[in-house]
Amino acid sequence: MREICAFEAVAENGAVVPARWRPDVASGLPLAVRRRRIDTEARNAALADPGLLDITIDAETNAHAWAATGRLADAHRLTVYDASYLELAARNALPLASRDDDLRMAAERLSVTLLGKGLRPQPD
């Protein structure tokens, strides 16, 4: 199965994210540069103006979905932070973008569609 590049998918289709998304992205991009997953040009472009992307903050993640998030964290041995993304994707039948292997395995167990692990489409 061909994986879709996460940035391309968001640019084309938009995204729904938990409220904690901005700090996650801001802290994750420098780490991706240090690990040579992306270059500084890609990081700077991603941080330049995320307001240009069609990204919706999901209010339910911080409201009544916390019980489900906690159950997913326990069941799949995830942090509550990671489980919040999984819960949101599962509840809304949305694809999930993550590089975290544990989160990706949990998504596969729940039949949540995964976007590409890298910044470019994965080969077929």
N, C-alpha and C positions, 0 to 999 in steps of 0.2 A: 504494500500500500504506500502511495506517495504521500509524504507529509507536506503540509503547506507552511510556508514561511509566516511566522507570527506577525511580523511588522507589515507584510504585504496584506495579510488577512484583515488586520485592524484598519489599515489605510483604505481598503476596499469596502469592508462591511461594517466598520465600527466595532465597539466592544462594550460589554457591561462588566464592571469591576466593583469589588468591595471598596469601602471608603478608605481603607489603608493603602490603596494602590499607589498613590503618588510617592509616599515615603519608601515603599518597596522598590519602585523603579529608580528613584534617586539613589538609594543605597546599593542596588543590584548592578547598575551600569558601571560604576567604577570597578567593582569586583570583576565584571566581565572583561574589562580592559586589562586588569592585572593578570587575569588568567588567559589572556590573548584570544578570547572568544570573539571579541569585536575590537575595532581600532578606535582611537580617540575621535576620529572624524564621525564614525557611526554614533558614538556616545553623545557627542555634541549635537548632532542632528536630532537625536531622540529627545534631548533635554531642551532644545531650542524653543519649541513651542508646542507642547503636547495639546494645547487648546485647539490646534488645527485639526486634530483627529476627533472623530465622532465617538467620544467615550462617555458613557453614562455611569454614574455612581449608583449602585444598587442600595436603596434605603432598607430593604428587607434584611440584608446581611447583618446589619447592626441592630435590627429590631427583633423580630420573633424567630429568626433562623438560627440563633445561637445554640439552641438545644440540639438541632440537627448537626450543626458544625462540631459540637463537642462529641457527639456520637461517632461522627466520621473520623475525628482525630483519634479517638480510642480504638475504633475498629481497624484503622489502617496505620496506626502508630505514626501519626503525623502531628506536627505542631498545629495549634489552633489557627495560626496564621495561614498555613498551607491548606488546612481543611476548609477555611472560609472560601478560598478560590474553588475548591472541589465542590463544596455545597452549592455555591452559586451556579457553577456550570451544570451540575446534575439537576438542580431545581428548574433551571430555565432551558434545559436541553441545548446548551451552548458548547462550542468547542473550548478546550482549555489549552492555554499556552504556558508551558513551564519547562525548565531545564532540569528540575529536580527529579531524580530517578524514582524516589519513593512516592512522590506525588503523581508522577506519570503512571507508575504501576497501579496505584490505587484508582486512578481514573480508568485505566484499562479494565480493572476488575468491575467497575460500575458501568462499563460500556460508554464512557464519556469520550467523545472524539478529541483527539490530540492534535494540536498544531505542531509544526516542525520544531525540532529541538534547536536548530541553528538559525542563523539569520538569512540563510539562503534555502531555497527549496531542496529537499532531500531527493537524491536520485531514486528512480523507480526500482 
